[in-house]
């Protein structure tokens, strides 16, 4: 096992040095909502920032050691309290203060969880209010809510420096984010499994450690591909000191945004916007193949395969249920080839087929421009 882990770490170090393109802020536009949805999303971002800024004004008037004292960490990040989450965000913004010097990165775990839940709280409140408003006609008759509004909550996992289920080695991650239903309570997710993770977080105490953060994020993200057969690409976050970067893992490398500094109003605004945009983004842009559906109870996948006519045009779909996985995609880059033994969903004869799923370059490379620049 040690030899395997050493080899993976060496590969991750090489990728972090040579295959991570930094300051690629076009990643933000990849998940920005369409014009019609901005009227929904922008007020949520504004409300979140207002809560943070009002809290900061109040906390700035208190002695700093009373606000960010290190002896109160046990109170943070294990449940949700709005006032405490604002205080956690304030503490995150002060990580470079002398009072925090010499402490380990573990101090960041509960604070970052609280910040993520603070944003999710405003997404939930804003989205539920909007859906309720649009579900009622002026005369009081109910109508079906808009199908375009299907937000999710971005919630953290509980704990820090833990080994998720689904890993085939002994590596531990600092944290991760999950996609949860809008009706979910605002609280950390207790069951940590790579099968359910949306994005991994890697946190470092010093701003001078982005290379190490990228290395570990690269090393751990391979487990997302190995456990999630419907992942086309993966997201991640690094936080070094007060600076957060969004990362996108694609078939030919890793792209990272410029730093979003939570110590500055502009940096906090960009980070809040990214989290809210993820909440309202369609699943394709979040990295999922929507033609695949995980069947948890059957420990299988339902896969919709396109049928083509003689001209090569798609005219229908056939659904298959996997019975066994022959090959998963445990590598970060390439075509992410996966193979299955499967049966047709509507076939009761028991006849099995082999399905091969892999990704190739689209005919129109312009479709990739948002993530290749």
ZIZITA-V842959 format. One record per pair of residues at least 6 apart in sequence whose ideal C-beta (glycine too) atoms are under 8 Angstrom apart, sorted by the first residue. I is the first residue (numbers start at 1). J is the second residue. Records with the same first field share a line. If there is no record, write none. Layout:
I: J ; J
This chain:
1: 169 ; 170
4: 169
5: 169 ; 170 ; 171
8: 169 ; 219 ; 222
9: 215 ; 219
12: 215 ; 216 ; 218 ; 219
13: 215
15: 215 ; 218 ; 253 ; 254 ; 332
16: 211 ; 214 ; 215 ; 218
17: 211
19: 253 ; 254 ; 333
20: 214 ; 218 ; 247 ; 253 ; 254 ; 255 ; 256
21: 253 ; 254 ; 255 ; 256
22: 245 ; 256 ; 258
23: 256 ; 257 ; 258
24: 248 ; 255 ; 256 ; 257 ; 373
25: 257 ; 258
26: 370 ; 371 ; 373
27: 246 ; 248 ; 255 ; 256 ; 257 ; 371
28: 246 ; 257 ; 270 ; 273 ; 274 ; 277
29: 370
30: 248 ; 285 ; 370 ; 371
31: 274 ; 277 ; 278 ; 281 ; 285 ; 286
32: 277
33: 40 ; 41 ; 277 ; 280 ; 281
36: 148
37: 148 ; 280
40: 126 ; 127 ; 130 ; 149 ; 280
41: 276 ; 277 ; 280
43: 126
44: 122 ; 123 ; 126 ; 127 ; 276
45: 269 ; 272 ; 273 ; 276
47: 122 ; 125 ; 126
48: 118 ; 119 ; 122 ; 272 ; 276
49: 265 ; 268 ; 269 ; 272
51: 82 ; 86 ; 118 ; 122
52: 86 ; 89 ; 118 ; 268 ; 272
53: 265
55: 83 ; 86 ; 87 ; 89 ; 90
56: 86 ; 89 ; 90 ; 93
59: 67 ; 86 ; 87 ; 90
64: 94 ; 97 ; 99
65: 99
67: 87 ; 90 ; 91 ; 94
68: 90 ; 91 ; 94 ; 97 ; 99 ; 100
69: 99
70: 99 ; 100 ; 103 ; 107
73: 107 ; 110
75: 84
76: 84 ; 88 ; 110 ; 111 ; 113 ; 114
77: 88 ; 109 ; 110 ; 111 ; 112 ; 113 ; 114 ; 156 ; 188
78: 110 ; 158 ; 188
79: 187 ; 188
80: 114 ; 117 ; 121 ; 186 ; 187
82: 118 ; 121
84: 114
85: 114 ; 115 ; 117 ; 118 ; 121
86: 118
87: 114
88: 110 ; 111 ; 113 ; 114 ; 115 ; 118
89: 111 ; 114 ; 115 ; 118 ; 262 ; 268
91: 111
92: 108 ; 111 ; 112 ; 115 ; 242 ; 262
93: 242 ; 262 ; 263 ; 268
94: 100 ; 263
95: 107 ; 108 ; 205 ; 241 ; 242 ; 263
96: 207 ; 241 ; 242 ; 263
100: 107
103: 205
104: 205
105: 174 ; 203 ; 204 ; 205
106: 160 ; 161
107: 205
108: 174 ; 203 ; 205 ; 239
109: 159 ; 160 ; 161 ; 174 ; 175 ; 203
110: 160
112: 156 ; 175 ; 201 ; 203 ; 239
113: 156 ; 158 ; 175 ; 188
115: 262
116: 154 ; 155 ; 156 ; 177 ; 275
117: 155 ; 156 ; 186 ; 187 ; 188
119: 154 ; 272 ; 275 ; 276
120: 153 ; 154 ; 155 ; 186 ; 275 ; 279
121: 186
122: 276
123: 151 ; 153 ; 154 ; 182 ; 275 ; 276 ; 279
124: 153 ; 182 ; 186
127: 149 ; 151 ; 182 ; 279
128: 182
130: 149
131: 145 ; 149
134: 143 ; 145 ; 146 ; 149
135: 142 ; 143 ; 144 ; 145
136: 142 ; 143
137: 143
151: 182 ; 279 ; 280
152: 179 ; 180 ; 181 ; 182 ; 279
153: 179 ; 180 ; 181 ; 182 ; 184 ; 186 ; 279
154: 177 ; 178 ; 179 ; 180 ; 198 ; 275 ; 278 ; 279
155: 177 ; 178 ; 180 ; 184 ; 186 ; 187 ; 188 ; 189
156: 175 ; 176 ; 177 ; 178 ; 188 ; 189 ; 201
157: 175 ; 176 ; 177 ; 178 ; 188 ; 189 ; 190 ; 192 ; 197
158: 188 ; 189 ; 190 ; 192
159: 175 ; 188 ; 192
160: 174 ; 175 ; 203
161: 172 ; 173 ; 174
162: 172 ; 173 ; 192
163: 170 ; 171 ; 172 ; 173
164: 173 ; 176 ; 192 ; 193 ; 194 ; 197 ; 223
165: 192 ; 193 ; 194 ; 195
166: 193 ; 194 ; 195 ; 223 ; 226 ; 227
167: 194 ; 223
168: 223 ; 226
171: 219 ; 220
173: 200 ; 201 ; 202 ; 216 ; 220
174: 201 ; 202 ; 203
175: 200 ; 201 ; 203
176: 192 ; 197 ; 198 ; 199 ; 200 ; 201
177: 197 ; 198 ; 199 ; 200 ; 201 ; 237
178: 189 ; 196 ; 197 ; 198
179: 198 ; 286
180: 189
189: 196
193: 227
194: 223 ; 224 ; 226 ; 227 ; 228
195: 227 ; 228 ; 294
197: 224 ; 228
198: 235 ; 278 ; 286
199: 234 ; 235 ; 236 ; 237
200: 217 ; 220 ; 221 ; 224 ; 236 ; 237
201: 236 ; 237 ; 238 ; 239
202: 213 ; 214 ; 216 ; 217 ; 220 ; 236 ; 237 ; 238 ; 239
203: 213 ; 238 ; 239 ; 240
204: 210 ; 212 ; 213 ; 238 ; 239 ; 240 ; 241
205: 240 ; 241
206: 240 ; 241
207: 240 ; 241 ; 242 ; 243
208: 240
209: 240
210: 238 ; 240 ; 243 ; 245
213: 238 ; 239 ; 240
214: 238 ; 247 ; 254 ; 256
217: 236 ; 238 ; 247
218: 249 ; 254 ; 332
221: 234 ; 236 ; 249 ; 332
222: 330 ; 331 ; 332
223: 330
224: 231 ; 234
225: 231 ; 234 ; 328 ; 329 ; 330 ; 331 ; 332 ; 336
226: 328 ; 329 ; 330
227: 328
229: 292 ; 294 ; 301 ; 325 ; 328 ; 329 ; 338 ; 357
230: 288 ; 289 ; 290 ; 292 ; 293 ; 294 ; 301
231: 287 ; 288 ; 289 ; 336
232: 284 ; 287 ; 288 ; 289 ; 336 ; 359
233: 248 ; 249 ; 250 ; 251 ; 287 ; 371
234: 248 ; 249 ; 287
235: 246 ; 247 ; 248 ; 249 ; 278 ; 286 ; 287
236: 246 ; 247 ; 248 ; 249
237: 244 ; 245 ; 246 ; 247
238: 244 ; 245 ; 247 ; 256
239: 245
242: 261 ; 262 ; 263 ; 267
243: 259 ; 260 ; 261 ; 262 ; 267
244: 259 ; 260 ; 261 ; 262 ; 267 ; 271
245: 256 ; 257 ; 258 ; 259 ; 260
246: 256 ; 257 ; 260 ; 274
247: 254 ; 255 ; 256 ; 257
248: 254 ; 255 ; 256 ; 371
249: 332
250: 333 ; 371
251: 333 ; 334 ; 335 ; 336 ; 359
252: 333
253: 333
254: 332
255: 371
259: 267
260: 267 ; 268 ; 270 ; 271 ; 274
261: 267
262: 268 ; 271
278: 286
283: 290
284: 290
291: 303 ; 304 ; 305 ; 317
292: 301 ; 302 ; 303 ; 304
293: 301 ; 302
294: 301
295: 301 ; 302 ; 321
298: 321
300: 321 ; 322 ; 323
301: 321 ; 322 ; 340
302: 319 ; 320 ; 321 ; 322 ; 345
303: 319 ; 320 ; 321 ; 322 ; 340 ; 342 ; 355 ; 357
304: 317 ; 318 ; 319
305: 317 ; 318 ; 319 ; 320 ; 355
306: 314 ; 316 ; 317
307: 314 ; 315 ; 316 ; 317 ; 318
308: 314 ; 315
309: 315
318: 344 ; 345
319: 344 ; 345 ; 346
320: 340 ; 342 ; 343 ; 344 ; 345 ; 353 ; 355
321: 342 ; 343 ; 344 ; 345
322: 340 ; 341 ; 342 ; 355
323: 340 ; 341 ; 342 ; 343 ; 352
324: 340 ; 341
325: 338 ; 339 ; 340
326: 339 ; 340 ; 341 ; 354
327: 337 ; 338 ; 339
328: 338
329: 336 ; 337 ; 338
335: 358 ; 359 ; 360
336: 358 ; 359
337: 356 ; 357 ; 358
338: 356 ; 357 ; 358
339: 354 ; 355 ; 356 ; 357
340: 354 ; 355 ; 357
341: 352 ; 353 ; 354 ; 355
342: 352 ; 353 ; 354 ; 355
343: 350 ; 351 ; 352 ; 353
344: 351 ; 353
361: 368
362: 368
365: 372
